[in-house]
Amino acid sequence: MDPKDIVRQGYDALSLSYRGDRSENDGHNQKLWTSQVLDILPSAPAKVLDIGCGCGVPASRELASAGYSVTGVDISKVQVDRARNLVPEGTFIQADIASESILEVIPITEKFSAVIAFYVLIHIPVGEQSALIHRMSDWVEEGGYCAMVVGITPWTGEAVGWLGKDVKMWWSQASIEEYRKWVKDAGFEILREEHAKDPVSDGSESEGHQFLLLRKVSKLQQKDTSDPNTNTYNGASYLMQ
Ligand SMILES: C[S@@+](CC[C@H](N)C(=O)[O-])C[C@H]1O[C@@H](n2cnc3c(N)ncnc32)[C@H](O)[C@@H]1O
């Protein structure tokens, strides 16, 4: 089965197991990280994109409550339906964020003050992640922010039994060194890193994940081979400031 179908069907089945309607007892890290983004964002109203928004709780809901205009994207219909109910002020789209067709809905010319992506890159094939980070950078206005949670050591695989349910799930991640390089190549500077411990169902701790808070500092330029100060990535070039 296509890994993205495993993830989509997995979250359709696991949506409520992953996160209840109220986030008082879960989504603790996401709430803290969202408050860090809120601390540095320009005053509302401003636009924020929540990639892999899940059921919209807590991140989209916190941002919408603070007066920001939130667009959430998630591949799972169940997650998106719940987000529409739980965060009625937001706009929620069911789509694969790494697909070309998402650009018909959120064109690359549309700019956001911040893009957040908590625990979603780890469900996208690692070969697509660098290009997605570049796309996220394109969506962020210059001087804007990005917050993401990524893996630490390279691993791709699937499992049945996550969250105690008889449901298949699939993950894919690169090394933290690669993520640091990819975000810098995409025009971000790293403002802050934080390690997140993840409890697993047997009570032990997994390796966890890394939270990155980023600011966009580079401007996407048309490729100009006459300018020695440009760095080239996949035919596009980024002017280092
Ligand atoms: C671990 S959950 C995280 C949800 C929320 N961001 C949070 O931290 O609570 C990952 C979410 O990413 C979504 N997702 C996975 N792959 C995706 C893709 N290619 N495009 C959009 N959403 C995706 C899943 O459906 C799921 O809701």
The ligand as a Tripos MOL2 file, in Angstrom:
@<TRIPOS>MOLECULE
LIG
   27    29     1     0     0
SMALL
NO_CHARGES

@<TRIPOS>ATOM
      1 C1          1.1240   13.0390   14.6700 C.3       1 LIG1
      2 S1         -0.2420   13.8840   13.9740 S.3       1 LIG1
      3 C2          0.0760   15.5550   14.5110 C.3       1 LIG1
      4 C3         -1.1600   16.4000   14.5940 C.3       1 LIG1
      5 C4         -0.9050   17.7920   15.1740 C.3       1 LIG1
      6 N1         -0.0040   18.5520   14.3260 N.3       1 LIG1
      7 C5         -0.3150   17.6660   16.5540 C.2       1 LIG1
      8 O1          0.9050   17.8300   16.7130 O.co2     1 LIG1
      9 O2         -1.0680   17.3710   17.4780 O.co2     1 LIG1
     10 C6          0.2320   14.0020   12.2530 C.3       1 LIG1
     11 C7         -0.8420   14.5760   11.3840 C.3       1 LIG1
     12 O3         -0.2760   14.8140   10.0900 O.3       1 LIG1
     13 C8         -1.2140   14.4210    9.1120 C.3       1 LIG1
     14 N2         -0.4840   14.1080    7.8730 N.ar      1 LIG1
     15 C9          0.3410   13.0610    7.6460 C.ar      1 LIG1
     16 N3          0.8230   13.0960    6.3820 N.ar      1 LIG1
     17 C10         0.3050   14.2010    5.8080 C.ar      1 LIG1
     18 C11         0.4180   14.7800    4.5130 C.ar      1 LIG1
     19 N4          1.1680   14.2010    3.5430 N.pl3     1 LIG1
     20 N5         -0.2570   15.9300    4.2550 N.ar      1 LIG1
     21 C12        -1.0380   16.4940    5.2190 C.ar      1 LIG1
     22 N6         -1.1880   15.9840    6.4520 N.ar      1 LIG1
     23 C13        -0.5320   14.8500    6.7560 C.ar      1 LIG1
     24 C14        -1.9030   13.2170    9.7410 C.3       1 LIG1
     25 O4         -3.1450   12.9090    9.1440 O.3       1 LIG1
     26 C15        -2.0200   13.6380   11.1820 C.3       1 LIG1
     27 O5         -3.2290   14.3130   11.4560 O.3       1 LIG1
@<TRIPOS>BOND
     1     1     2 1
     2     2     3 1
     3     2    10 1
     4     3     4 1
     5     4     5 1
     6     5     6 1
     7     5     7 1
     8     7     8 2
     9     7     9 1
    10    10    11 1
    11    11    12 1
    12    11    26 1
    13    12    13 1
    14    13    14 1
    15    13    24 1
    16    14    15 ar
    17    14    23 ar
    18    15    16 ar
    19    16    17 ar
    20    17    18 ar
    21    17    23 ar
    22    18    19 1
    23    18    20 ar
    24    20    21 ar
    25    21    22 ar
    26    22    23 ar
    27    24    25 1
    28    24    26 1
    29    26    27 1
@<TRIPOS>SUBSTRUCTURE
     1 LIG1         1 GROUP 0 **** ****
